Amino acid sequence: MKQKPIQELNVLIVDDDRHMRMLIRNVVFALGVKDVKEASDGAAALEELEASPVDLVLCDMKMEPMGGLAFVKRLRADPDNLCRLVPVIMITAYAELKTVADARDAGVSEFMAKPISADALNKRIQRVLEDSRHYVEAQDFVGPDRRRGRKDEFEGENRRKTPPTFLEIPGPPP
């Protein structure tokens, strides 16, 4: 599947702070994205994704009533959601190691600490668009393979055994 140029992406921004949504929206517009949707929390984001699929989600972590981690877990766990495997970049002021690990374990594609810059956000977006990691579907996890950049580790007899539920997703959904 051919990767879409950034100008053709449909992006969903999920943040309970209206000013932060506007800031991220302006940065995304400056990067050339023309189709941007917004949601004020995870529950509203799930509704938005049902109504209109997107190519990328930019999501805050701490929101009420449904936060970013709960949103990503629900999104990844719903086999009927067309955006189940969409890349999700978590943007948050909480960048402790445990928070990053929790986001990764929820199925987040990339993690980004606030404050953000246009350059840093562009790099994260390009990284998820060019990401060659497979998506894994297991009993307790759905999302990008958490083992990044260790291709030679699985050569020969020590190679990773691919379970029958392993999904190969070459890029963002169409």
C-alpha positions as a Markdown table, in Angstrom:
| # | Residue | x | y | z |
|---|---|---|---|---|
| 1 | Met | 0.0 | 0.0 | 0.0 |
| 2 | Lys | 1.4 | 3.4 | -1.0 |
| 3 | Gln | 1.9 | 5.9 | 1.8 |
| 4 | Lys | -0.2 | 9.1 | 1.5 |
| 5 | Pro | 1.6 | 12.4 | 1.4 |
| 6 | Ile | 1.1 | 14.5 | 4.6 |
| 7 | Gln | -1.1 | 16.9 | 2.6 |
| 8 | Glu | -3.7 | 14.1 | 1.9 |
| 9 | Leu | -4.0 | 12.9 | 5.5 |
| 10 | Asn | -7.2 | 13.0 | 7.5 |
| 11 | Val | -6.2 | 13.8 | 11.1 |
| 12 | Leu | -8.1 | 13.6 | 14.3 |
| 13 | Ile | -6.9 | 15.8 | 17.3 |
| 14 | Val | -8.1 | 14.6 | 20.7 |
| 15 | Asp | -7.6 | 17.0 | 23.6 |
| 16 | Asp | -9.9 | 18.4 | 26.3 |
| 17 | Asp | -8.1 | 21.8 | 26.2 |
| 18 | Arg | -9.6 | 23.8 | 23.4 |
| 19 | His | -6.5 | 26.1 | 23.2 |
| 20 | Met | -4.2 | 23.0 | 22.8 |
| 21 | Arg | -6.5 | 21.6 | 20.1 |
| 22 | Met | -6.3 | 24.9 | 18.3 |
| 23 | Leu | -2.5 | 25.1 | 18.6 |
| 24 | Ile | -2.1 | 21.5 | 17.3 |
| 25 | Arg | -4.6 | 22.2 | 14.5 |
| 26 | Asn | -2.5 | 25.3 | 13.4 |
| 27 | Val | 0.7 | 23.3 | 13.5 |
| 28 | Val | -0.9 | 20.5 | 11.4 |
| 29 | Phe | -2.3 | 23.0 | 8.9 |
| 30 | Ala | 1.2 | 24.6 | 8.7 |
| 31 | Leu | 2.5 | 21.1 | 7.8 |
| 32 | Gly | 0.1 | 21.0 | 4.9 |
| 33 | Val | -2.7 | 18.8 | 6.3 |
| 34 | Lys | -6.1 | 20.1 | 5.0 |
| 35 | Asp | -8.6 | 17.7 | 6.7 |
| 36 | Val | -8.5 | 18.0 | 10.5 |
| 37 | Lys | -11.2 | 16.8 | 12.9 |
| 38 | Glu | -11.4 | 17.4 | 16.6 |
| 39 | Ala | -12.7 | 15.7 | 19.7 |
| 40 | Ser | -12.7 | 16.8 | 23.3 |
| 41 | Asp | -12.1 | 13.4 | 25.0 |
| 42 | Gly | -11.7 | 9.7 | 24.2 |
| 43 | Ala | -15.4 | 8.9 | 24.0 |
| 44 | Ala | -16.0 | 11.8 | 21.6 |
| 45 | Ala | -13.0 | 10.6 | 19.5 |
| 46 | Leu | -14.5 | 7.0 | 19.3 |
| 47 | Glu | -17.8 | 8.6 | 18.0 |
| 48 | Glu | -15.9 | 10.7 | 15.5 |
| 49 | Leu | -14.0 | 7.7 | 14.2 |
| 50 | Glu | -17.2 | 5.8 | 13.7 |
| 51 | Ala | -18.6 | 8.7 | 11.6 |
| 52 | Ser | -15.5 | 9.5 | 9.6 |
| 53 | Pro | -12.3 | 7.3 | 9.5 |
| 54 | Val | -9.0 | 9.1 | 9.7 |
| 55 | Asp | -5.3 | 8.3 | 8.8 |
| 56 | Leu | -3.8 | 9.6 | 12.0 |
| 57 | Val | -4.8 | 10.4 | 15.6 |
| 58 | Leu | -3.0 | 13.0 | 17.7 |
| 59 | Cys | -4.2 | 12.4 | 21.3 |
| 60 | Asp | -3.7 | 13.9 | 24.8 |
| 61 | Met | -3.4 | 11.5 | 27.7 |
| 62 | Lys | -5.1 | 13.2 | 30.6 |
| 63 | Met | -8.8 | 14.0 | 29.7 |
| 64 | Glu | -12.2 | 13.6 | 31.3 |
| 65 | Pro | -14.4 | 11.6 | 31.1 |
| 66 | Met | -12.3 | 9.3 | 29.0 |
| 67 | Gly | -8.5 | 9.7 | 28.8 |
| 68 | Gly | -6.1 | 9.0 | 26.1 |
| 69 | Leu | -4.9 | 5.6 | 27.3 |
| 70 | Ala | -8.5 | 4.3 | 27.8 |
| 71 | Phe | -9.4 | 5.7 | 24.3 |
| 72 | Val | -6.4 | 3.8 | 22.6 |
| 73 | Lys | -7.2 | 0.6 | 24.5 |
| 74 | Arg | -10.9 | 0.7 | 23.4 |
| 75 | Leu | -10.0 | 1.7 | 19.8 |
| 76 | Arg | -7.4 | -1.2 | 19.5 |
| 77 | Ala | -9.8 | -3.7 | 21.1 |
| 78 | Asp | -12.7 | -3.1 | 18.8 |
| 79 | Pro | -12.4 | -5.4 | 15.8 |
| 80 | Asp | -15.3 | -3.6 | 14.1 |
| 81 | Asn | -13.7 | -0.2 | 14.1 |
| 82 | Leu | -12.2 | 0.6 | 10.7 |
| 83 | Cys | -9.6 | 2.8 | 12.4 |
| 84 | Arg | -8.5 | 0.1 | 14.8 |
| 85 | Leu | -4.9 | 0.1 | 13.5 |
| 86 | Val | -4.6 | 3.8 | 12.7 |
| 87 | Pro | -1.4 | 5.4 | 14.0 |
| 88 | Val | -1.8 | 7.2 | 17.3 |
| 89 | Ile | 0.6 | 9.8 | 18.5 |
| 90 | Met | 0.2 | 10.5 | 22.2 |
| 91 | Ile | 1.0 | 14.1 | 23.1 |
| 92 | Thr | 1.2 | 14.8 | 26.8 |
| 93 | Ala | 2.9 | 16.9 | 29.5 |
| 94 | Tyr | 3.4 | 13.6 | 31.5 |
| 95 | Ala | 6.6 | 12.1 | 30.1 |
| 96 | Glu | 7.8 | 9.9 | 32.9 |
| 97 | Leu | 9.2 | 6.5 | 31.9 |
| 98 | Lys | 6.2 | 4.6 | 33.3 |
| 99 | Thr | 3.8 | 6.9 | 31.4 |
| 100 | Val | 5.6 | 6.2 | 28.2 |
| 101 | Ala | 5.6 | 2.4 | 28.9 |
| 102 | Asp | 1.8 | 2.6 | 29.7 |
| 103 | Ala | 1.2 | 4.4 | 26.4 |
| 104 | Arg | 3.2 | 1.8 | 24.5 |
| 105 | Asp | 1.4 | -1.0 | 26.2 |
| 106 | Ala | -2.0 | 0.5 | 25.3 |
| 107 | Gly | -1.1 | 0.5 | 21.6 |
| 108 | Val | 0.2 | 4.0 | 21.0 |
| 109 | Ser | 2.4 | 4.3 | 17.9 |
| 110 | Glu | 4.5 | 7.3 | 19.1 |
| 111 | Phe | 4.8 | 9.4 | 22.2 |
| 112 | Met | 5.5 | 13.1 | 22.4 |
| 113 | Ala | 6.1 | 15.4 | 25.3 |
| 114 | Lys | 4.5 | 18.9 | 25.5 |
| 115 | Pro | 5.4 | 21.6 | 24.8 |
| 116 | Ile | 5.5 | 20.7 | 21.1 |
| 117 | Ser | 7.1 | 22.4 | 18.1 |
| 118 | Ala | 6.1 | 22.1 | 14.4 |
| 119 | Asp | 9.4 | 20.4 | 13.6 |
| 120 | Ala | 9.1 | 17.8 | 16.4 |
| 121 | Leu | 5.5 | 17.0 | 15.5 |
| 122 | Asn | 6.4 | 16.8 | 11.8 |
| 123 | Lys | 9.2 | 14.3 | 12.7 |
| 124 | Arg | 6.8 | 12.2 | 14.8 |
| 125 | Ile | 4.2 | 12.2 | 12.0 |
| 126 | Gln | 6.8 | 11.2 | 9.4 |
| 127 | Arg | 8.1 | 8.5 | 11.7 |
| 128 | Val | 4.6 | 6.8 | 12.0 |
| 129 | Leu | 4.0 | 7.2 | 8.3 |
| 130 | Glu | 7.3 | 5.5 | 7.4 |
| 131 | Asp | 7.1 | 3.0 | 10.3 |
| 132 | Ser | 7.7 | -0.5 | 9.1 |
| 133 | Arg | 6.6 | -2.1 | 12.4 |
| 134 | His | 4.0 | -4.8 | 12.0 |
| 135 | Tyr | 0.8 | -4.6 | 14.0 |
| 136 | Val | 0.3 | -7.3 | 16.5 |
| 137 | Glu | -3.1 | -8.8 | 17.5 |
| 138 | Ala | -2.8 | -10.9 | 20.7 |
| 139 | Gln | -5.1 | -11.7 | 23.5 |
| 140 | Asp | -4.1 | -8.8 | 25.7 |
| 141 | Phe | -2.5 | -6.4 | 23.2 |
| 142 | Val | -3.3 | -4.9 | 19.8 |
| 143 | Gly | -1.0 | -2.3 | 18.3 |
| 144 | Pro | 2.3 | -1.7 | 16.7 |
| 145 | Asp | 5.0 | -4.2 | 17.5 |
| 146 | Arg | 6.7 | -2.9 | 20.7 |
| 147 | Arg | 10.1 | -4.2 | 19.6 |
| 148 | Arg | 11.4 | -1.4 | 17.5 |
| 149 | Gly | 14.6 | -1.6 | 15.4 |
| 150 | Arg | 15.8 | -5.1 | 16.4 |
| 151 | Lys | 15.5 | -6.9 | 13.1 |
| 152 | Asp | 18.6 | -9.1 | 13.5 |
| 153 | Glu | 17.7 | -10.3 | 16.9 |
| 154 | Phe | 15.2 | -12.7 | 15.5 |
| 155 | Glu | 17.4 | -14.5 | 12.9 |
| 156 | Gly | 18.0 | -18.2 | 12.8 |
| 157 | Glu | 16.7 | -20.4 | 15.6 |
| 158 | Asn | 16.1 | -17.4 | 17.8 |
| 159 | Arg | 13.7 | -15.8 | 15.2 |
| 160 | Arg | 10.4 | -14.6 | 16.4 |
| 161 | Lys | 7.6 | -17.1 | 16.0 |
| 162 | Thr | 4.7 | -15.3 | 14.3 |
| 163 | Pro | 1.4 | -16.3 | 15.8 |
| 164 | Pro | -1.6 | -16.8 | 13.4 |
| 165 | Thr | -3.2 | -13.6 | 14.7 |
| 166 | Phe | -0.2 | -11.5 | 13.5 |
| 167 | Leu | -1.3 | -8.7 | 11.1 |
| 168 | Glu | 0.9 | -7.0 | 8.6 |
| 169 | Ile | -0.2 | -3.5 | 8.0 |
| 170 | Pro | 2.2 | -1.8 | 5.5 |
| 171 | Gly | 1.0 | 1.8 | 6.3 |
| 172 | Pro | -1.9 | 3.9 | 7.4 |
| 173 | Pro | -5.4 | 2.7 | 6.4 |
| 174 | Pro | -6.7 | 3.8 | 3.0 |
